[in-house]
Amino acid sequence: MAERGGDSGAAKSSNDGEDPVIETATEAKEPPPPDVVQLCRETFQKTAEYLRGEMEGTIEDYKLLENMNKITIAKYSEMKNLAQDISTSLQELNDKYKTLQPYLEQIDHIEENVSNLEQAAYKLDVYSKRLEAKFRALEKR
């Protein structure tokens, strides 16, 4: 029979017809010193405490972000409602302006007529003063 794994240097049994016997090395297991065991336990405990602290910090960060998001949502909702109210008010104002537009045009027309009437009155006043001056000049003769 062939050896496993090539030339491994394992010893064969002295019986030629039997399967070869492979010797295995065993590690000597001595218990670790008590101070090493205690130091390992402390290291694992402190590492666990550190990781818990990191996780708690991360959880607090996420809670803060969640609260900030909720507050932001509420503010944007208020702003949306305010914008809708402004839009509604602006639409109502535009409708009222359209309703008043014919009256405003009439006011503009009346103002133009009043201005023309004032000009005519001013011209009439100037003419009447000249006429009065001519009449007095004729009266003095």
C-alpha positions as CSV (number, residue, x, y, z in Angstrom):
1,M,0.0,0.0,0.0
2,A,1.1,3.6,-0.7
3,E,1.7,6.1,2.1
4,R,-0.7,8.9,2.5
5,G,0.5,12.3,1.6
6,G,3.7,11.2,0.0
7,D,6.9,10.9,2.0
8,S,5.8,12.1,5.4
9,G,8.4,10.4,7.4
10,A,5.8,8.5,9.4
11,A,6.9,5.2,10.8
12,K,5.6,2.0,9.3
13,S,4.8,-1.0,11.4
14,S,7.2,-3.8,11.4
15,N,4.6,-6.2,10.1
16,D,4.8,-6.0,6.4
17,G,1.3,-7.3,5.6
18,E,-0.6,-4.9,7.9
19,D,-1.6,-1.2,7.4
20,P,1.0,1.3,8.4
21,V,0.6,3.0,11.8
22,I,1.0,6.7,11.9
23,E,2.2,8.3,15.0
24,T,0.5,11.5,16.0
25,A,1.9,14.2,18.1
26,T,-0.1,15.4,21.1
27,E,0.3,18.8,22.6
28,A,1.1,18.9,26.2
29,K,-1.9,20.7,27.8
30,E,-1.0,22.4,30.9
31,P,-3.5,24.6,32.6
32,P,-2.8,28.3,32.1
33,P,-1.6,30.2,35.1
34,P,-4.4,31.7,37.1
35,D,-3.3,35.3,36.5
36,V,-3.5,34.8,32.8
37,V,-7.0,33.4,33.1
38,Q,-8.0,36.4,35.3
39,L,-6.5,38.9,32.8
40,C,-8.3,37.2,29.9
41,R,-11.6,37.5,31.8
42,E,-11.0,41.2,32.6
43,T,-10.0,41.9,29.0
44,F,-13.2,40.3,27.7
45,Q,-15.3,42.1,30.3
46,K,-13.8,45.4,29.5
47,T,-14.1,44.8,25.8
48,A,-17.8,43.9,26.3
49,E,-18.3,47.1,28.4
50,Y,-16.6,49.2,25.7
51,L,-18.8,47.7,23.0
52,R,-21.9,48.2,25.1
53,G,-21.0,51.8,25.5
54,E,-20.4,52.3,21.8
55,M,-23.7,50.6,21.0
56,E,-25.5,52.8,23.6
57,G,-23.9,55.9,22.1
58,T,-25.0,54.8,18.6
59,I,-28.5,54.1,19.8
60,E,-28.7,57.6,21.4
61,D,-27.5,59.1,18.1
62,Y,-30.2,57.3,16.2
63,K,-32.8,58.4,18.8
64,L,-31.7,62.0,18.4
65,L,-31.9,61.7,14.6
66,E,-35.3,60.2,14.8
67,N,-36.5,63.1,17.0
68,M,-35.0,65.6,14.7
69,N,-36.7,64.0,11.7
70,K,-40.1,64.1,13.6
71,I,-39.6,67.8,14.4
72,T,-38.6,68.5,10.8
73,I,-41.6,66.7,9.5
74,A,-43.9,68.7,11.8
75,K,-42.2,72.0,10.7
76,Y,-42.6,71.2,7.0
77,S,-46.2,70.2,7.6
78,E,-46.8,73.6,9.2
79,M,-45.1,75.3,6.4
80,K,-47.1,73.3,3.8
81,N,-50.3,74.3,5.6
82,L,-49.2,78.0,5.7
83,A,-48.3,77.9,2.0
84,Q,-51.7,76.4,1.2
85,D,-53.5,79.1,3.3
86,I,-51.5,81.8,1.5
87,S,-52.3,80.3,-1.9
88,T,-56.0,80.2,-1.0
89,S,-55.9,83.8,0.2
90,L,-54.1,84.9,-2.9
91,Q,-56.6,83.2,-5.1
92,E,-59.5,84.8,-3.3
93,L,-57.8,88.2,-3.6
94,N,-57.3,87.7,-7.3
95,D,-61.0,86.8,-7.7
96,K,-62.0,89.9,-5.8
97,Y,-59.7,92.0,-8.0
98,K,-61.3,90.5,-11.1
99,T,-64.7,91.4,-9.7
100,L,-63.7,94.9,-8.9
101,Q,-61.9,95.4,-12.3
102,P,-64.9,97.0,-14.1
103,Y,-65.5,99.4,-11.2
104,L,-61.8,100.3,-11.2
105,E,-62.0,101.0,-14.9
106,Q,-65.0,103.2,-14.3
107,I,-63.2,105.1,-11.6
108,D,-60.3,105.7,-14.0
109,H,-62.7,106.9,-16.6
110,I,-64.4,109.3,-14.1
111,E,-61.0,110.5,-12.9
112,E,-60.1,111.3,-16.5
113,N,-63.4,113.2,-17.0
114,V,-62.9,115.1,-13.8
115,S,-59.4,116.1,-14.9
116,N,-60.8,117.3,-18.3
117,L,-63.5,119.2,-16.4
118,E,-60.9,120.8,-14.2
119,Q,-59.0,121.9,-17.3
120,A,-62.1,123.3,-18.8
121,A,-63.0,125.1,-15.6
122,Y,-59.5,126.6,-15.4
123,K,-59.7,127.8,-19.0
124,L,-63.1,129.2,-18.4
125,D,-61.8,131.0,-15.3
126,V,-58.9,132.5,-17.3
127,Y,-61.2,133.5,-20.1
128,S,-63.7,135.1,-17.6
129,K,-60.9,137.1,-16.0
130,R,-59.8,138.4,-19.4
131,L,-63.3,139.2,-20.3
132,E,-63.8,141.1,-17.0
133,A,-60.6,143.0,-17.5
134,K,-61.8,144.0,-21.0
135,F,-65.2,145.0,-19.6
136,R,-63.6,147.2,-16.9
137,A,-61.4,148.8,-19.5
138,L,-64.4,149.6,-21.6
139,E,-66.3,150.9,-18.6
140,K,-63.5,153.4,-17.7
141,R,-63.7,155.1,-21.1
